[in-house]
Amino acid sequence: MIIDAHSHYMPPSIAQNTMFFKVNWSDADKQLTLMDQNNIEKALLLYPTSDAHLNMGGWQKVCNTYNKDLAAMIAEYGDRFIGAGILPPDAPETFADVLKNIQDLNLRVLSLASSYDGIYLDDERFFPVYEFAQKHKMPIHVHAQIMKPIGEDRVKDPLLTPVLEYVLDVSMCLGKMMMEGVFLKFPDVKFIFAHYGGVLPLVKERFDTTYRMLRKREFVKDIQKDPSEYFKNLYFDTSGSRSAASLLCALEMTDLDHIVFGSDFPANQDFQAAQKVLEEAKIGPQDREKVLGRNLFNLLK
């Protein structure tokens, strides 16, 4: 069983109001063809973050339209797709109603961006969302923010921004959630971070050594345990990576029970290369089964 934990579908009603997502992002039939060719049983559909809210009169209109149209598409295609609902970050007073609607639409995951106009997911406005997710055992996927990610105010470049700033925004989001105690307050929420958590595997050791050094001088608050102790209990997707080295680096941060396969369709359409990483990293058959589908299946059941 293979379940794609990171793919995208933009309903035409949303895609037509974006600058980037008009082409290839609303083609469910093409995705199904690729899924069938690569033995992928189901795919989780995530919101890629976009500028639609700037062109549709705000986030509430985007959320209402996206969640409804996504649910309708999923119903049309039977059980091949799993939906992730989105929330209006600028209207936290509506979260309770939107969350109930997401549940009524049978969208089984929550899709959040790593930040919204510089506000990260450690902000208390999101705490009711985490309470809901914890109560209803609903996983939360954290996708890179592409609108004003960290660093874009200093460097805005068509290559450097998506390569570096998008994934650094995921890393900063995770770090801020850790420092604010989100993972302690909501220990049963299953957070899935895109792109292996950004640069997290590379700085795991630096996090621990720097934290211990600063604690001795009381330069940093007590977060009760080493940062790496938090990381190993979170979930991370492969986001279409074709690098066995990246996977092995992530395994210094967590274990194979916490890694989920993601194609990042349609940005990446080479599903075979993304799956082959597990063979190149010499991951055994049982562990390969976990990453390719069993881990996400267990989160959703």
C-alpha atoms as one frame of an Amber mdcrd trajectory, in Angstrom:
protein
   0.000   0.000   0.000   1.388   3.378  -1.073  -0.181   6.642   0.082   1.173
   9.932  -1.211   1.298  12.256   1.813   2.188  15.433  -0.088   0.401  16.303
  -3.314  -1.713  19.188  -4.530  -4.951  19.948  -6.317  -6.170  23.493  -6.856
  -9.878  23.719  -7.692 -10.274  25.840 -10.847 -12.317  28.335  -8.822  -9.162
  29.034  -6.785  -6.479  28.446  -9.424  -7.905  31.081 -11.767  -7.408  33.668
  -9.024  -3.688  32.950  -8.626  -0.615  34.049 -10.520   1.232  30.713 -10.565
  -1.261  27.876 -10.182  -3.406  28.205 -13.328  -1.503  25.546 -15.308  -1.327
  21.820 -14.327  -2.593  22.283 -10.769  -6.225  21.247 -11.417  -5.600  18.029
 -13.355  -6.882  15.188 -11.155  -7.033  12.794 -14.120  -3.322  13.212 -14.836
  -2.534  12.653 -11.183  -4.603   9.471 -11.125  -2.817   8.205 -14.235   0.570
   8.722 -12.576  -0.709   7.176  -9.356  -1.876   4.076 -11.210   1.421   3.785
 -13.085   3.311   3.883  -9.783   0.964   1.740  -7.660  -0.123   4.633  -5.464
  -3.452   3.820  -3.866  -4.343   7.208  -2.380  -3.036  10.772  -2.283  -3.403
  13.466   0.354  -4.279  16.786  -1.295  -2.784  19.859   0.389  -3.176  23.565
  -0.192   0.134  24.791  -1.668  -0.389  28.328  -0.279  -1.001  30.979  -2.905
  -1.997  34.578  -3.544  -5.671  33.690  -4.072  -6.742  35.500  -0.893  -5.378
  38.745  -2.328  -7.594  38.395  -5.391 -10.753  36.950  -3.826 -11.456  39.456
  -1.086  -9.708  37.685   1.769  -9.072  34.297   3.325 -12.651  33.525   4.338
 -13.841  33.449   0.727 -10.848  31.312  -0.255 -11.429  28.815   2.563 -15.159
  28.476   1.930 -14.627  27.931  -1.800 -11.546  25.731  -1.542 -12.892  23.383
   1.132 -16.248  22.975  -0.614 -14.824  22.437  -4.102 -12.077  20.118  -2.849
 -14.632  17.961  -1.042 -16.777  17.813  -4.198 -13.803  16.699  -6.308 -12.876
  14.007  -3.792 -16.459  12.724  -3.746 -16.370  12.523  -7.549 -13.262  10.338
  -7.564 -14.287   7.965  -4.806 -11.645   6.890  -2.312  -8.493   7.767  -4.251
  -7.962  11.141  -2.612  -7.798  12.379   0.988  -8.686  15.994   1.606  -6.970
  18.555   3.843  -9.055  21.567   4.814  -7.736  25.093   5.268  -8.542  27.902
   7.717  -8.741  31.719   7.418  -5.742  32.899   9.501  -6.990  36.492   9.501
 -10.335  35.519  11.083  -9.544  33.292  14.084 -12.977  34.052  15.530 -14.423
  31.850  12.756 -12.131  28.862  13.394 -14.729  26.848  15.329 -17.278  27.100
  12.513 -14.711  26.405   9.792 -13.338  23.379  11.645 -16.850  21.962  12.017
 -17.437  22.525   8.299 -14.148  20.786   7.451 -15.283  17.823   9.513 -18.738
  17.823   7.889 -17.093  17.815   4.455 -15.114  14.699   5.466 -11.776  16.441
   4.989  -9.572  14.359   7.252  -6.447  16.491   7.652  -5.790  20.164   8.373
  -3.442  21.989   6.009  -1.628  24.981   7.512   1.112  27.166   6.102   4.303
  27.638   8.077   3.474  31.336   8.484   0.948  33.971   7.463   2.295  37.487
   6.875   5.083  36.775   9.352   2.819  35.203  11.983   3.986  31.663  12.744
   2.063  28.720  14.112   3.278  29.359  17.654   0.770  32.224  17.831  -2.017
  31.640  20.364  -4.700  32.213  17.731  -3.917  28.686  16.502  -4.250  27.005
  19.896  -7.991  26.266  19.430  -7.046  24.535  16.174  -4.599  22.309  18.012
  -7.200  21.577  20.700  -9.628  20.516  17.971  -7.017  18.389  16.203  -6.047
  16.718  19.464  -9.657  15.994  20.418 -10.619  14.616  17.005  -7.280  12.936
  16.227  -6.891  14.969  13.054  -3.317  15.277  11.698  -2.001  18.726  10.825
   0.243  19.124   7.791   2.504  22.173   7.756   3.366  23.337   4.239   5.907
  25.957   3.280   4.565  29.488   2.963   5.293  31.005  -0.451   3.824  34.452
   0.264   6.364  36.555   2.202   8.452  33.661   3.572  11.291  34.427   5.934
  14.043  36.449   4.237  12.011  37.667   1.260  12.150  41.241   2.566  15.924
  41.131   2.015  16.249  38.786  -0.966  13.479  38.195  -3.493  14.703  36.004
  -6.309  12.798  33.585  -8.589  15.228  30.769  -7.760  16.643  31.588  -4.325
  13.275  32.316  -2.737  11.635  28.934  -3.483  14.825  26.931  -2.939  15.940
  28.528   0.325  13.312  30.797   1.851  10.333  28.460   1.499  12.005  25.628
   3.385  13.667  27.943   5.910  10.187  29.207   6.752   9.204  25.628   7.676
  12.265  25.317   9.917  11.586  28.634  11.643   7.949  27.669  12.169   8.928
  24.415  13.843  11.527  26.155  16.002   9.084  28.814  17.173   6.457  26.189
  18.005   9.040  24.354  20.086  10.169  27.496  21.921   6.583  28.537  22.651
   5.814  25.100  24.094   3.224  24.086  21.495   4.464  20.503  21.395   4.281
  20.320  25.201   0.807  21.857  25.387  -0.586  19.599  22.659   1.412  16.375
  22.920  -1.110  14.230  21.054  -1.374  16.349  17.910   0.296  14.650  14.954
   2.180  17.389  13.099   3.604  16.547   9.661   6.210  19.037   8.408   7.018
  19.294   4.714  10.494  18.923   3.186  11.971  16.995   6.162  11.360  20.090
   8.272  13.525  22.229   5.986  17.119  22.423   7.230  16.283  20.723  10.520
  18.259  17.499   9.879  21.379  19.576   9.207  21.128  21.666  12.372  19.808
  19.069  14.839  23.157  18.730  16.628  23.711  22.503  16.616  20.277  22.964
  18.201  21.217  20.699  21.113  24.740  21.960  21.746  23.748  25.616  21.459
  20.719  25.149  23.689  22.804  23.464  26.404  25.461  26.175  26.231  22.912
  28.996  26.465  21.014  27.290  29.297  24.156  27.217  31.420  24.290  31.000
  31.170  20.500  31.375  31.347  20.412  33.120  27.990  17.527  30.942  26.816
  14.440  29.753  28.629  14.093  26.190  29.858  12.149  24.146  27.284  12.375
  21.073  29.556  14.373  18.851  27.203  16.836  19.016  24.346  15.388  20.234
  21.032  16.196  16.899  19.390  13.836  15.186  21.833  10.993  17.143  20.259
  12.099  16.522  16.693  12.088  12.739  16.931   8.385  12.698  17.850   7.233
  14.826  14.905   6.437  13.596  11.389   8.175  14.693   8.196   7.383  14.166
   4.533   9.858  13.557   1.751   8.250  16.153  -0.561   9.387  14.559  -3.791
  13.055  14.396  -2.775  15.211  12.165  -4.978  18.173  12.202  -2.589  18.967
   9.135  -0.523  21.458  11.272   1.419  18.659  13.634   2.476  16.641  10.722
   3.807  19.602   9.294   5.697  20.300  12.732   7.158  16.676  12.940   8.343
  17.123   9.578  10.050  19.695  11.156  12.350  16.830  13.349  13.568  13.965
  10.844  13.728  13.142   7.254  12.776  11.328   5.543   9.922   8.085   5.472
  11.914   7.939   9.257  11.502   8.767   9.675   7.796   6.019   9.707   5.150
   6.418   9.559   1.392   5.279  12.583  -0.588   5.506  13.166  -4.333   4.906
  16.949  -4.282   2.761  16.577  -7.414   2.437  18.486  -9.715   5.649  20.376
  -8.902   7.346  16.974  -9.138   5.903  14.386 -11.517   8.662  11.780 -11.375
   6.995   9.510  -8.831   9.324   6.622  -9.597  12.473   8.571  -8.718  10.901
   9.813  -5.483  10.064   6.238  -4.458  13.413   4.825  -5.564  15.131   6.865
  -2.846  14.107   4.222  -0.306  15.897   1.513  -2.266  19.015   3.644  -2.757
  19.104   4.353   0.978  18.965   0.579   1.547  15.764   0.753   3.578  14.422
  -2.750   4.246  11.050  -3.959   2.907   9.121  -3.566   6.168  10.467  -0.089
   6.841   9.899   0.861   3.206   6.258  -0.142   3.614   5.995   2.145   6.660
   7.296   5.178   4.810   5.360   4.557   1.611   1.990   4.255   3.285   1.663
   2.512   6.612   2.721   5.504   8.725   0.160   7.839   7.169  -2.489   5.105
   7.234  -1.954   4.764  10.984  -2.287   8.525  11.439  -5.565   8.599   9.564
  -7.309   5.504  10.854
